[in-house]
Amino acid sequence: MRFVRKATDEEKTELERMIRQEVGRVAMRAHMLLLSARGYTVQQIEEVHNTSKVTVYKWFDRFDEQGPQGLYDEPRSGRPPKVDDTVKETLEGALGDAPTSQGYNFTIWTVALLREHVKEKLKVRVCHDTVRRTLHALGFRWRRPRWAVEREDPQATALMTAIAQAIWKADAQTMALVQDETKFRALPPLRRMWMRKGQQRRVPTPEQNPSFYSYGALDIESGTWFDGFFEKANSDITITYLKALLDAFPKKHILLIWDQAKYHTSHKVENWIDQQNRLTVLLLPKYSPELNPVEHIWRVVKQWIAANLTRALDTLQSAYRTFFGEQQAQSLLQTAGLLA
C-alpha cells in the first residue's frame, strides 16, 4: 500500500494554502496529498475525487520529486499554428501579382480570396481574421494605390545634371526658383479623417464647381515664396505671371526651374523668354512630377485648407493667403524637401 512521502512543515502549510487559494485541479491535487498524509488509501482517494489510480500516483510522484510546486501544470506547447512559413510565403507570393495571374476572375486580392487561395494551394483552412493578422504581421496594409506613369524621359539624367550645374554656378545676383501651378476647386478633395464608427461623414457638393489657378515659385535657398491667382492656366497667363515675377525681383537674375507643361514650352512662351535678359529657364524631366519640390507644397496646402470642406472661392483664397502668411521660410523649404 503506497502513501505520499511525509511532508515538511513548510510543505504542509503550502498544501493547505493551495487548497484554499488555488483553483480547480491544483487545489484537488493538494487535497489528495493531504488525504494520503492522513492515512487515506489510494482507493479511498479515488472515490473521494472520482479519479483514477494512475492519476493519484502521478501526483504522488510529482510531489516526491518537486514538492508543492510540482502540482502546477507544466507549460503546454499548444496546437501547432496553421500559419507556418509556407502559408506566409504563399500569401506574399500571391500579393506580388494580380489575382488574374493565378487564374481568378478578380483584379484585387481580398482577405476572402486569399483565404480560398491558401485553401486551394495548401489544403489549409484559415479564418478571415487569421489571414488579416498575418498580412499585418508581414507588413501589408489595406490602402488606396496611386497612379504611376510607366514612362521615363530619356533626357532625364541630362536635364537634372544641367539643373544641378546651373545652381552650383549661380552667383550672388541669381535667384534659383522652382515653379509650378495647381488648380483649386470649390468641390473639395476628399482625404482621410476621423469619424465615428458606422457614421461616415458626408461632404456636401456645391451646385457649381468654380475654380482658380495658383502659380507659385519657391526660392530654393531663402525660402521666399511668390505666387498669383488666375482664372486659368495658359500661355498668356504664364507670361503675365513671369512679368510679375521679374518685377518683384528687379535686381536679380532669375534661374527658373519648371516642368514641361504645354503652356511652359509653347512657342509663344519660349519666344517671350528668349527676349528676357534676366530670366533663364531649365526644364525638369517629363513624367516626373515628384521631382518638383513645389508639388509637395501644393499637397500640404490642399490638405490644410481645402480637404473635406466645401468653400466659396474667395474664402478658399483667403485661407490660402493665411496659410502662407503663417509659414516661415524654413518651414516651406522643409515641406518642399529642400531642407532636412
C-alpha positions as CSV (number, residue, x, y, z in Angstrom):
1,M,0.0,0.0,0.0
2,R,1.6,3.3,-1.1
3,F,1.3,6.7,0.6
4,V,2.8,10.0,-0.3
5,R,6.1,10.8,1.4
6,K,6.0,12.8,4.6
7,A,5.7,16.5,4.0
8,T,7.8,19.0,5.9
9,D,6.0,21.7,8.0
10,E,6.6,24.3,5.2
11,E,5.3,21.9,2.5
12,K,2.2,21.1,4.6
13,T,1.5,24.8,5.1
14,E,1.8,25.4,1.4
15,L,-0.5,22.4,0.6
16,E,-3.1,23.8,2.9
17,R,-2.8,27.3,1.3
18,M,-3.2,25.7,-2.2
19,I,-6.4,24.0,-1.1
20,R,-7.9,27.4,0.0
21,Q,-6.5,29.7,-2.7
22,E,-5.7,27.8,-5.9
23,V,-8.4,26.9,-8.3
24,G,-9.6,23.7,-10.0
25,R,-7.2,20.8,-10.4
26,V,-4.3,22.3,-8.4
27,A,-6.4,22.5,-5.3
28,M,-7.7,19.0,-5.8
29,R,-4.1,17.6,-6.1
30,A,-3.1,19.3,-2.9
31,H,-6.1,17.8,-1.2
32,M,-5.3,14.3,-2.5
33,L,-1.8,14.6,-0.9
34,L,-3.1,15.7,2.4
35,L,-5.6,12.9,2.4
36,S,-2.8,10.4,1.9
37,A,-0.8,12.0,4.7
38,R,-3.8,11.4,7.0
39,G,-3.8,7.7,6.1
40,Y,-6.3,7.6,3.3
41,T,-5.6,4.8,0.9
42,V,-5.2,5.3,-2.9
43,Q,-8.6,3.6,-3.4
44,Q,-10.3,5.9,-0.9
45,I,-8.8,9.0,-2.6
46,E,-10.0,7.7,-6.0
47,E,-13.6,7.5,-4.6
48,V,-13.4,11.0,-2.9
49,H,-12.2,12.7,-6.1
50,N,-13.7,10.4,-8.7
51,T,-10.4,9.9,-10.4
52,S,-8.1,7.0,-11.3
53,K,-5.2,5.2,-9.5
54,V,-2.8,6.3,-12.3
55,T,-3.7,10.0,-11.7
56,V,-3.2,9.7,-7.9
57,Y,0.2,8.0,-8.4
58,K,1.2,10.6,-10.9
59,W,0.8,13.5,-8.4
60,F,2.4,11.4,-5.6
61,D,5.5,11.1,-7.9
62,R,5.5,14.8,-8.8
63,F,5.2,15.8,-5.1
64,D,8.0,13.4,-4.1
65,E,10.3,15.0,-6.7
66,Q,9.4,18.7,-6.7
67,G,7.3,19.3,-3.6
68,P,4.2,21.5,-3.8
69,Q,5.4,23.3,-6.9
70,G,5.2,20.0,-8.8
71,L,1.4,20.2,-8.6
72,Y,1.1,23.0,-11.1
73,D,0.6,22.2,-14.8
74,E,3.7,22.5,-16.9
75,P,3.6,24.9,-19.8
76,R,1.9,23.5,-22.9
77,S,3.1,24.0,-26.4
78,G,-0.5,24.3,-27.7
79,R,-1.8,23.4,-31.1
80,P,0.7,23.9,-33.9
81,P,-0.1,27.1,-35.7
82,K,-1.8,26.8,-39.1
83,V,0.1,29.8,-40.4
84,D,3.6,28.5,-40.9
85,D,6.3,29.8,-43.2
86,T,4.7,28.0,-46.2
87,V,1.4,29.8,-45.7
88,K,3.2,33.2,-45.3
89,E,5.2,32.6,-48.4
90,T,2.1,31.7,-50.3
91,L,0.4,34.9,-49.2
92,E,3.4,37.1,-50.1
93,G,3.7,35.4,-53.4
94,A,0.1,35.9,-54.3
95,L,0.2,39.6,-53.4
96,G,3.1,40.1,-55.7
97,D,0.8,39.8,-58.7
98,A,-2.8,40.4,-59.6
99,P,-5.3,37.5,-58.9
100,T,-5.7,37.1,-62.7
101,S,-2.2,35.6,-62.8
102,Q,-3.4,32.8,-60.6
103,G,-6.5,32.1,-62.8
104,Y,-9.0,34.1,-60.7
105,N,-11.5,36.4,-62.4
106,F,-10.7,39.2,-59.9
107,T,-8.4,42.2,-60.1
108,I,-7.9,42.7,-56.4
109,W,-6.8,40.3,-53.6
110,T,-9.3,40.4,-50.8
111,V,-9.0,38.6,-47.4
112,A,-11.7,36.2,-48.6
113,L,-10.0,35.4,-51.8
114,L,-6.6,34.9,-50.2
115,R,-8.2,32.5,-47.7
116,E,-9.6,30.5,-50.6
117,H,-6.3,30.7,-52.4
118,V,-4.4,29.2,-49.4
119,K,-7.1,26.5,-49.0
120,E,-6.8,25.5,-52.7
121,K,-3.0,25.6,-52.9
122,L,-2.0,24.2,-49.5
123,K,-5.2,22.4,-48.3
124,V,-5.0,24.5,-45.2
125,R,-8.1,26.2,-43.7
126,V,-7.6,29.5,-42.0
127,C,-10.2,32.1,-40.9
128,H,-10.5,35.6,-42.2
129,D,-9.1,37.2,-39.0
130,T,-6.0,34.9,-39.2
131,V,-5.3,36.0,-42.8
132,R,-5.8,39.6,-41.8
133,R,-3.5,39.4,-38.8
134,T,-0.9,37.5,-40.9
135,L,-0.9,40.2,-43.6
136,H,-0.4,42.9,-41.0
137,A,2.5,40.9,-39.4
138,L,4.1,40.7,-42.9
139,G,3.9,44.4,-43.3
140,F,0.9,44.7,-45.7
141,R,-1.8,47.3,-45.2
142,W,-5.2,48.0,-47.0
143,R,-4.6,51.3,-48.7
144,R,-5.6,53.1,-51.9
145,P,-2.9,52.8,-54.7
146,R,-1.5,55.7,-56.7
147,W,-1.4,56.2,-60.4
148,A,2.1,55.8,-61.9
149,V,3.1,56.6,-65.4
150,E,5.2,53.8,-66.7
151,R,7.2,56.1,-68.9
152,E,10.6,57.7,-68.5
153,D,12.1,60.7,-70.1
154,P,15.2,59.6,-71.9
155,Q,16.7,63.0,-71.3
156,A,16.1,62.9,-67.5
157,T,19.7,62.5,-66.5
158,A,20.9,65.2,-68.8
159,L,18.2,67.6,-67.6
160,M,18.8,67.0,-63.9
161,T,22.6,67.4,-64.5
162,A,22.1,70.7,-66.2
163,I,19.9,72.0,-63.3
164,A,22.5,70.9,-60.7
165,Q,25.3,72.6,-62.7
166,A,23.4,75.8,-63.2
167,I,22.6,76.0,-59.4
168,W,26.2,75.3,-58.5
169,K,27.5,78.0,-60.8
170,A,24.9,80.6,-59.8
171,D,26.3,83.9,-58.3
172,A,25.0,86.1,-55.6
173,Q,22.9,88.1,-58.1
174,T,21.0,84.9,-59.2
175,M,17.9,83.5,-57.6
176,A,17.1,79.8,-58.3
177,L,13.4,79.3,-58.2
178,V,11.3,76.2,-58.7
179,Q,7.8,76.9,-60.1
180,D,4.5,75.1,-60.5
181,E,0.8,75.8,-60.6
182,T,-2.2,74.0,-59.3
183,K,-6.0,74.2,-59.5
184,F,-8.2,74.8,-56.6
185,R,-11.9,74.0,-56.9
186,A,-15.0,74.7,-54.8
187,L,-15.6,70.9,-54.8
188,P,-13.1,69.8,-52.1
189,P,-10.6,66.9,-52.4
190,L,-11.6,64.1,-50.1
191,R,-8.9,63.0,-47.6
192,R,-9.0,60.5,-44.7
193,M,-10.4,62.0,-41.5
194,W,-11.6,60.9,-38.1
195,M,-15.3,60.0,-37.9
196,R,-17.5,57.9,-35.6
197,K,-17.6,54.2,-36.4
198,G,-20.6,53.4,-38.7
199,Q,-21.3,57.1,-39.3
200,Q,-19.5,58.0,-42.5
201,R,-19.1,61.8,-42.8
202,R,-20.8,63.4,-45.8
203,V,-19.2,66.3,-47.6
204,P,-21.8,68.5,-49.4
205,T,-21.2,69.1,-53.1
206,P,-21.6,72.6,-54.4
207,E,-24.2,73.4,-57.0
208,Q,-21.4,74.7,-59.3
209,N,-17.7,73.9,-59.2
210,P,-15.9,77.2,-60.0
211,S,-12.1,77.1,-59.8
212,F,-8.9,79.2,-59.9
213,Y,-5.3,78.5,-60.5
214,S,-2.4,79.5,-58.3
215,Y,1.0,79.9,-59.9
216,G,3.7,79.6,-57.2
217,A,7.5,79.8,-57.1
218,L,9.9,79.0,-54.3
219,D,13.5,80.3,-53.9
220,I,15.4,77.1,-53.1
221,E,17.9,79.0,-51.0
222,S,16.0,81.6,-49.0
223,G,12.5,80.0,-49.0
224,T,10.9,83.2,-50.4
225,W,7.5,82.4,-51.9
226,F,5.9,84.3,-54.8
227,D,2.5,83.4,-56.3
228,G,-0.5,84.8,-58.1
229,F,-4.2,83.8,-58.6
230,F,-5.5,83.3,-62.2
231,E,-8.8,82.1,-63.7
232,K,-7.0,79.6,-66.0
233,A,-3.5,78.3,-66.9
234,N,-2.3,79.0,-70.5
235,S,0.5,80.7,-72.4
236,D,-0.8,84.3,-71.9
237,I,-1.3,83.7,-68.2
238,T,2.1,82.2,-67.9
239,I,3.7,85.2,-69.5
240,T,1.7,87.5,-67.2
241,Y,3.0,85.7,-64.1
242,L,6.6,85.7,-65.4
243,K,6.4,89.5,-65.9
244,A,5.1,89.9,-62.3
245,L,8.0,87.7,-61.1
246,L,10.6,89.8,-62.8
247,D,9.0,93.0,-61.5
248,A,9.1,91.5,-57.9
249,F,12.8,91.0,-58.1
250,P,14.1,93.8,-60.3
251,K,17.8,93.4,-59.3
252,K,18.1,89.7,-59.7
253,H,18.8,87.3,-62.5
254,I,16.2,84.5,-62.1
255,L,17.0,80.9,-62.8
256,L,13.6,79.3,-63.2
257,I,13.1,75.6,-62.9
258,W,9.8,74.2,-64.0
259,D,8.1,71.2,-65.7
260,Q,7.3,70.7,-69.3
261,A,3.6,71.7,-69.3
262,K,2.3,72.8,-72.7
263,Y,1.9,76.4,-71.5
264,H,5.5,76.4,-70.3
265,T,7.0,75.1,-73.6
266,S,4.7,76.8,-76.1
267,H,6.3,78.8,-78.9
268,K,4.7,82.0,-77.6
269,V,6.2,81.5,-74.1
270,E,9.6,80.4,-75.4
271,N,9.8,83.4,-77.7
272,W,8.9,85.8,-74.9
273,I,11.5,84.1,-72.6
274,D,14.2,84.5,-75.3
275,Q,13.8,88.2,-75.1
276,Q,14.4,88.5,-71.4
277,N,17.9,89.2,-70.2
278,R,17.2,88.4,-66.6
279,L,15.4,85.1,-67.0
280,T,16.9,81.6,-67.6
281,V,14.6,78.6,-67.8
282,L,15.6,75.0,-67.1
283,L,13.2,72.1,-67.7
284,L,12.5,69.2,-65.4
285,P,12.2,65.7,-66.9
286,K,8.8,64.6,-68.3
287,Y,6.6,62.3,-66.4
288,S,8.3,63.1,-63.1
289,P,6.1,65.5,-61.0
290,E,7.8,64.2,-57.8
291,L,11.0,66.0,-58.9
292,N,9.3,69.4,-58.5
293,P,9.5,70.4,-54.8
294,V,6.5,72.8,-55.2
295,E,4.3,69.7,-55.7
296,H,4.9,68.8,-52.1
297,I,3.8,72.3,-51.0
298,W,0.6,72.0,-53.0
299,R,-0.2,68.7,-51.4
300,V,0.1,70.2,-47.9
301,V,-1.8,73.3,-48.7
302,K,-4.8,71.4,-50.1
303,Q,-4.7,69.1,-47.1
304,W,-4.9,72.0,-44.7
305,I,-7.3,74.5,-46.3
306,A,-9.3,72.6,-49.0
307,A,-9.8,68.9,-48.0
308,N,-13.3,67.8,-46.9
309,L,-14.8,71.3,-46.7
310,T,-16.8,73.0,-49.4
311,R,-15.8,76.7,-49.6
312,A,-16.5,79.7,-51.8
313,L,-13.6,80.7,-53.9
314,D,-13.0,84.0,-52.1
315,T,-13.0,82.1,-48.8
316,L,-10.6,79.5,-50.2
317,Q,-8.2,82.2,-51.4
318,S,-8.3,83.9,-48.1
319,A,-7.5,80.6,-46.3
320,Y,-4.6,80.2,-48.8
321,R,-3.2,83.6,-48.0
322,T,-3.5,82.9,-44.3
323,F,-1.6,79.6,-44.7
324,F,1.3,81.2,-46.5
325,G,1.3,84.2,-44.2
326,E,1.8,81.9,-41.2
327,Q,4.6,79.9,-42.8
328,Q,8.2,80.6,-42.1
329,A,10.7,80.3,-45.0
330,Q,12.4,77.4,-43.3
331,S,9.1,75.6,-42.9
332,L,8.4,75.9,-46.7
333,L,11.8,74.6,-47.5
334,Q,11.3,71.6,-45.3
335,T,7.9,70.9,-46.8
336,A,9.4,71.1,-50.2
337,G,12.1,68.6,-49.2
338,L,14.9,71.1,-49.7
339,L,15.9,71.3,-46.1
340,A,16.4,68.4,-43.6
